[in-house]
C-alpha cells in the first residue's frame, strides 16, 4: 500500500473509531450548556431561507459531571433569501443560559427561539440563548422539533439521557 493510501486509510479509520462521548469543547463560565450542530443542510428559495441540522447538547449532569445529550435536531429559517439553491451550511453553536431551556434540551422537549431572549456576543445584555456561530438574530429556530402528526400514529420518542463525556487530557 503506498504512503498516501495508507495515510487516508488510517485517517478514515480514526474518524470511524472515534467515540462520540469524547469531546474537546468546554462550557463558558456562567453558562448551563452548549448546543453544537456540526452538519447543516441549507435551502434557499426566493424570499425564503431554511436550514436543518442535528448535533448535541453539552451540559452538566445532576452531580455536576460533564455530559451530553446526543441527537439534538434543529430547524431554522427566515424570509431574507434572494437566490435559489441547496447545499451544506456552516456549524452552529448556541450557548444556553436559561435553566428551564436547559432542562427542555436534556429531556428532548421542543424549544422555540421566539419564546426566549436570544443574543449575540457583541450585545450588551446576555440572553437566554447566545448565538456564537451559524445563525443570525433574524433567523428563528426550533430545537427538538416534532412532527405534529407523529402522535396520531402513537409515536412516542424514547427519553433522552445525558451521557457522561470525558475530556482529552493534554500532555
N, C-alpha and C positions, 0 to 999 in steps of 0.2 A: 504494500500500500504506500503510495507516495506521501510526502510530508503534508501537503495541502489537504488531501483527502483524510489523512489521519487526524489533522487538527480539526477539520469540520466535523468528523465523526464524534470526537470527544467533546466538542462544544455542544453539539446537539444532545449527546448522551447526558452531559452535565445539566442541561436545561430540563430534560425529561425527568431526571432523578432528583431535582431539587424538591425539597419538602415545602409544601405551601404554608407551613406553620413557622418557617424561619424567615424573619423579616429584619431589615436594617433600619426601618423608619421608626421615628420616635414621636411621641405626642408632645406638642408645645406646652409650656408651663401655663397652668390655669385652664387648659382645655380638658374635655372629657374623652375625646377621641378624634380620629381622622378617618374620613371616608376616602379611599383611593380607587379610582376607576381607571385602569390602565389601557384597556382596549375599547375604543369608542367607534361606533358607526355613525356617519353623518349623512343627512339628506337635505338637499336644497330644492325648493320649488319657488316660483315667483311669489314673493312676499311671505313665504313660509320657510322656516329653518327648524330642523329637528335632529336630535341625536339620541342614541341609545347605547348603553354600556352596562357592564357588570363588573363589580370589584369586591372590596372587602371593607369592613369597619374595624379598625384597630382601636381598642379601648382598654379599660381596666375591669377585671372581674370583681366579684364580691369580696375577695380577700386582698384586693389591690394589685393582683398579678396582671401582667400584660396578657391580653387575649384578643382574638379576632373572630368576627362573625363573617364567614365567607359567603359568597354569592349574594351580594347586595346589588340588585338591579337599579338602574337609574334611567329615566327618560327625561328629556328636556326639550325646550323649543322656544321660539319667538317668531315675531312677524317682521323680520328685517332682512330677508334674503332678496337678492337681486339676480340670482342665477339659478340654473338647473344642474343638478349633479349629485352623485353619491360617492362615498369613499370612507376613508379612515380619518378619525379626528385625534387630537392630542389628549394626553392624560388629564384627568380631572382630579383635583384634590380639594376637599372640603374639611375645615376644622370645626368640630362641634363643641359648643359651649353651654348648651341648654340641657339640663338633666332629664327633662321629660322626653325630649327628642332622642337623647342617647338611649334611653330605655326602649323607645319605639324601634330604633335601629337594631338593638340587641334581640328584640323579640319578633322582628320581621313585620311590624305594622307599618302601614303606609304613612309617609311623611311628605307633605306638600310644602314647597318653599314659601308659598303665599301665606302660610299660617305662622311664619317665623320671621324675625328680623334678620335679614341677610346683609352682610357687609363684605368689603374687600379690605386688604391690609392697609391701604392708604387712607381709609376713613378714620375720623377722629373717634367715633364711638364703635365699639366692637358689637357685632350682632350675635344672635344665637348660632348662626352658621356663618363662617368666614370662607369666602371663595378664594382659594390660593391660586388655582390654575384651572384652565379648561372651560370656564363659563364666564359670563358677564352678568351684571346686575339686571340687564334687560331680559335675560332668559329665565323663565320659570322652570322648575324641575320637580320631579317626584322621585323619592327613594322608596323602594319596595312597592312599586305599582302593582296592582292586582287587576286581572281581567274581571269586569263586573259579572260576566256570565258564568264564570267558573263555579260559583257557589250553586248555580242552578243544577249542576250535574253532581253535586255532593263532593266537589273537590275541596279538600282542606289540606293546605301545605303542612308538612311536618314542622314542629317547632325548631327554631334555630338555637344553636348553642354557641357560647363564646369559648372557643378552643384556645388553650394556652399556647403562647408563642415564645420563642426563645431568641434572644439577640445574639448575633455573631460577636464573639469577643475579639478585640484587636490584639495582635501580638506585640 
